Amino acid sequence: MEWIGRLVRHRERQAVEDGDYLPGEWPGLRSPCTVGGLAELEARLGIPLESEYRDFLLISDGMEDFSWDGMSVLGAVDWPDSPKVARAIDFRDMIVGGRIDRDLGIPEGVRMAPIGINRDGDAAILLLGGASNWSPRYLWTGSGDSVFFDRLSEVFEWACE
C-alpha cells in the first residue's frame, strides 16, 4: 500500500510549507475500520466496495484533508449522520438530478455512492457500481472538472499531482 504512504508524505510536505503541521503527526489518518464496519458501510452504500477502498479503510477509516481543496475521504465512521456525509449526498443528488452523470457517459443503472467531499461541498469523489459491465469505479468531480479512475490508488496518485 505504498500509494497511501506517498500521499501522506505529500500532504506532510504541503502542510509544512503551509505552516499548519507539527512534525510527527500523520495528516488526516484515522483509526482502522472494523470488518463489521466495512459490511455496514457496504450495505449503506448499496454497492460492493472496491478492493483498494476496502483495504484502505482497514488501515484508516477515512482521511481528513486528503487533497489540496480540503477533500476528506469518508469512512464507515462518518455514516450515516455526519455533516460531511450530508454534503456528499447533496452533491451526489445534484449530479443525478441535473443529469450530469448522463452527460459524463455514465449509463443508467450505475449507482454513485459518495466516498469523498471537499470542505465547500462543491467537489466529491463517487464510488461507481451496480452495473456489471461498467468501469471505471471512481469519479472525482466538481468545479467543472471530472476525472475517472479504476482504483483508489489512482485517485491517491492524482491527489499528489
Helices and strands as residue ranges (DSSP letters): H 2-18, H 35-45, H 51-59, E 72-73, G 76-78, H 83-97, H 100-103, E 111-117, E 123-129, E 138-142, E 145-149, H 152-159
